[in-house]
Amino acid sequence: ERQAQRLGASIVVSADADAPGISDRIVTISGTFAQQHDALLEVLTRLREAQGAFDQDEEAPFVVLVPSQAAAAVVGTRGRRVSDLIERTCANIEVSREVLAGLAAQP
């Protein structure tokens, strides 16, 4: 929370009751684009460190939940935006349509 204040973003971590049936936590980052960007980089750095990936060249997967109403803007028609992103970055990106039971906002 102190880190969020320094970055100017609001970071909320879900509780067990917020997403029954999944063991992971959902992290919601609110703020301006710049605040969200900086906070996301901090969260990503901590996720990588928690997985033992201290070198930038090491792989360390993470999951991004995208609200249904924004999926087309992120994925693109027939997955074209994701394909372009994979081509430009050489990252491994998988898109799932899995519904998370008990979650109020569905990805």
Secondary structure, DSSP 8 states (H G I E B T S, - for coil): -HHHHHHT-EEEE--GGGSTT-SS--EEEES-HHHHHHHHHHHHHHHHHHTT--STTS---------HHHHHHHH-GGGHHHHHHHHHH-----------TT-SS--
